Amino acid sequence: MKDKDFKAGLHSDKSLRVVPVVLMLLSLCAISFYLGGMFCSQKDRFLIEDEISHAAPTVSCSVAEETATTFEECGMEYQDYTPCTDPQRWRKYDMHRLAFRERHCPPVSERIECLVPPPKGYKLPIRWPKSKDECWYRNVPYEWINNQKSNQNWVRKEGEKFLFPGGGTMFPRGVSEYVDRMEELIPGMKDGTVRTALDTGCGVASWGGDLLHRGIITLSLAPRDNHEAQVQFALERGIPAILGIISTQRLPFPSNAFDMAHCSRCLIPWTEFGGVYLLEIDRILRPGGFWVLSGPPVNYENRWRGWNTTIEDQKADYDALQDLLTKMCYTLYNKKDDIAVWQKPLDNDCYASRGETVYPPKCDDSIEPDAAWYVPMRACITTRNPNFKRLGVGQTPQWPQRLQVAPERVRTVSRGSDGAFKADTAQWVKRVRHYKTLVPDLGTDKIRNVMDMNTLYGGFAAALINESVWVMNVVSSYGLNSLNVVYDRGLIGAINDWCEAFSTYPRTYDLLHLDGLFSAESQRCEMKYVLLEMDRILRPTGYVIMRESPHFVNSVNNLATGMRWNCQKKDTEYGENAKERLLICQKKDWRSSNEAQ
């Protein structure tokens, strides 16, 4: 309508004035409401306050809080539920190479929406360091190891407790004596040269537990099973462990991560399938790193009678293993009695001199060595990146100095630099100091197993290094690929997609920490399922420290009530004017009403 026509209409009929004005106002209100909703949804660009000021503009943003939800208890059959390694689903998957024991997560339609209960008679775990030697029987009520391995001193049941004498198949005189012998073969275990280790087929993790007081942190690895619960025993004891199996998919670790890898009668067929299992260990082992094997076929000359085989078969197995390792350019570093140690080469010279036709081949440039989330294993050798001069064992600063030194690989992370690393380290020292004022149990024996659910450089774990805790540093499979930096500084961790479950048993962590996880992942993951997974792996009376925008703090606070968490909103170390807030939660110590069933 032209301006003059509009004016003429006003003069000709005042009664018609009300209708277009009202329509225009209604249209403006509708557009304003629509645009306001769009603006409010931009959580990364706008700060949403807990209370709306009286001086706010006409279009104001309010928090769209989650409706309060009450979650029911799961049945008692879910007390040890591990969603992505569920024995009830194994029959659906390939038996070849034990692939059925790898991660196979349920689809969204089959996800449970209930709280996993503790087993009947569950007690709060025994505190570290006493827990290293004993745990409550009812917390891990599985007697298979006790019944089948009693002669090997793995574990012994006495009354209401399991005791861990420190024995094992290959160390009947105790794990400490075994590690003492290993230190004689690898002097770098004594001076901080060797800091990170992987134990494959870990049993009840006694080897990793003994190494802790020697300054070596071990991540113990074993598959989910029906009757052994090895990883559950390890975590109940307060020793780092994760569910996993070397089968068809890469382990959830970056390349060049561990200083040492260990197998004590783990019975992995290292030379089968083109040597792919040993080549996966090679991928995650640092240049100059050590691979330690005890048990078949090492010392076959004296041991073959106890292995239900012939000396000729064992000799053939040992020769095949030595041949494969030689072709991989490994050298026999040391050997005595039942323990053999091979060392990975520090540089690529040997690979260049082998010729192009020698098997196994070098991996081509199209294969990303750090990609490790649902990535098939490859039967090829991951060579060293020549740009990194301080990557190998003995080239990295010794522990504990390496914790504070910016690794070379920090520059492979987006926006990573020495300066960014140092700033991150200093920032987390300040943050952890503040956290301790809000969670007084942090730094006491009430908190042992800790997880940082979305770390960058492991700064949270580094700030806790003098406390009696260990930290599982998790890097999102959709986030910055920075887990290599975590390992370079002498810490441990794993890759995970938080739209799925983590590879652990229920009730295995005392504290979960997350920094901006929902802001980063909310477009992919429904918050409800992430929180239910957090509740599954959190121990009764365990804590959650969540650092988030006010929007997610409010939303999680509403949901947490229905999960039997007690939560409080707190300011960060920067005070009430910060763009983030903290939510401090503690899980209630509840028992299932279905125990009688």
Protein Blocks (a to p, Z undefined) as FASTA:
>chain_A
ZZklmmmmmmmommlmmmmmmmmmmmmmmmmmmmmmmmmmmmmlpccdfbdcfkbcfbdc
ddddddddddddddfklmmgcfklcfklmmmpcfeholmmmccdddfklpccbdddddeh
iacddddfklmmoccfklmccfklmmmmmmnomaccehjbccdehpafklmnojklmmmm
mmmmmmmlmnomambdcdehklnolmmmmmmmnopacdddddddfklommmmmmmnopac
dddddfkbccfbdehkbfbdcdehklpafkgghllmmmmmmmmpcehiacddedjfehkl
mmmmmnopafklmmmmmmmmmmmmmmnopacfbdchjbccddddfblmlmmmnojkbccd
dddfklcfklcghpacddddddddfkbmklbghjaccdfklmmpccfklmmpghiafklm
mmmmmmmmmmmmmmmmmmmmgopakbmbdcdfbdckommmmmmmmpccdddddddfklcc
fklmmmmnopacddddfkbccdddehibfbdcdehklmmmmmmpcfklmmmmmmmmpceh
iacdddddfklmmmmmmmmmmnopacdddddfkojkbcbdcddddddddddfklmZZ
